[in-house]
Amino acid sequence: MITKRVLGRVRNLSEPAAKDKLAILSNQEKRVLALVAEGKTNKEIALDLGLSDKTVKNYFSNILDKLKLTRRSQAAAFFVQHTLK
């Protein structure tokens, strides 16, 4: 029981806070994430930012990895929740 609590606290210390998670994204990744949160597709984001579809896909893949998310909808919700505070 005590070991479980200690491990939980250590795990929480090693995970960055939500604001810190946004801080680990590059400026371009933040732009991509903001456009994802607006509901834009990769193709629309590529047109807006003057990038290729593949580049946007790579940026978004990096975003998911850094934020430890698996779905586009999770990323959009995360962005909205943590930028409107």
C-alpha positions in Angstrom: 0.0 0.0 0.0 2.7 2.5 0.9 4.9 1.4 -2.0 2.0 2.0 -4.3 1.5 5.6 -3.0 5.2 6.4 -3.3 5.4 5.1 -6.8 2.3 7.1 -7.7 3.9 10.3 -6.4 7.2 9.6 -8.2 5.3 9.0 -11.4 3.4 12.3 -10.9 6.6 14.2 -10.3 8.1 12.9 -13.5 5.1 13.9 -15.6 5.1 17.6 -16.6 2.0 19.7 -15.8 -0.3 20.5 -18.7 1.1 24.0 -19.2 4.6 22.4 -19.3 3.4 19.9 -21.8 2.4 22.7 -24.1 5.7 24.4 -23.5 7.6 21.3 -24.9 5.9 21.8 -28.3 7.7 23.9 -30.9 6.0 27.0 -32.1 5.1 25.2 -35.4 3.6 22.3 -33.5 1.5 24.7 -31.4 0.2 26.3 -34.6 -0.6 22.9 -36.0 -2.4 21.9 -32.8 -4.4 25.1 -32.7 -5.6 24.4 -36.3 -6.4 20.8 -35.4 -8.5 22.2 -32.5 -10.4 24.4 -35.0 -11.4 21.2 -36.7 -9.2 21.6 -39.8 -7.9 18.6 -41.7 -4.2 18.0 -42.4 -4.7 19.2 -46.0 -6.3 22.4 -44.8 -3.6 23.0 -42.2 -1.0 22.4 -44.9 -2.6 25.0 -47.1 -2.8 27.5 -44.2 0.8 27.1 -43.2 2.3 26.6 -46.6 3.5 23.0 -45.8 3.0 19.7 -47.4 0.4 17.2 -46.1 3.2 14.9 -45.1 5.0 17.6 -43.1 1.7 18.4 -41.2 1.3 14.6 -40.5 4.8 14.5 -39.1 4.2 17.5 -36.9 1.0 16.0 -35.6 2.6 12.7 -34.9 5.3 14.5 -32.9 2.5 16.3 -31.0 0.8 13.1 -30.1 4.0 11.6 -28.9 5.0 14.6 -26.8 1.6 14.9 -25.2 1.2 11.1 -24.8 -2.1 11.1 -26.6 -3.4 8.7 -29.2 -6.3 10.5 -31.0 -6.9 13.7 -32.9 -9.9 14.5 -30.8 -7.8 14.1 -27.6 -5.3 16.5 -28.9 -8.0 19.1 -29.8 -9.6 18.7 -26.4 -6.3 19.0 -24.6 -5.5 22.2 -26.5 -8.9 23.8 -25.8 -8.8 22.9 -22.1 -5.3 24.2 -21.5 -5.4 27.4 -23.5 -8.7 28.8 -22.3 -7.8 28.8 -18.6 
